[in-house]
Amino acid sequence: MMPQMTKKAYSAEFKADAVALYLSDPSHTFEGIGNDLGVSRETLRNWVRAERKRTGVSAVADRPRPSGSVGEVSSESVLEKENKQLRTQIRKLETEREILRKAAKYFAGETNW
């Protein structure tokens, strides 16, 4: 006999915040946000679909993807903006890496093998 799966109940506020977080940045994925919030990818996808249906906004209009089509010429301002975003992402990743290094050192020190 398979174990019974329990269905978690999420508040309307939590759902709205999760959807808003997903929609806030075109680079976010259902998988990434779902993992961060402890919600399945499909659950988050269903919440986003329901919100889009409720507001009548399509996925294409709601989440424009970054440009970069073949044959498209980028202006300097677009390149500068992308450069700034990449530098910001690098700083974030470096900070996360440093936190993980410190955590690894801490936990390695606690291990008494």
Buried (B, 14 or more C-beta within 10 A) or exposed (E): EEEEEEEEEBEEEEBEEBBEBBBEEEEBEBEEBBEEBEBBBEBBBEBBEEBBEEEEEEEEEEBEEEEEEEEEEEEEEBEEEBEEEEEEEEEEEEEEEEEEEEEEEEEEEEEEE
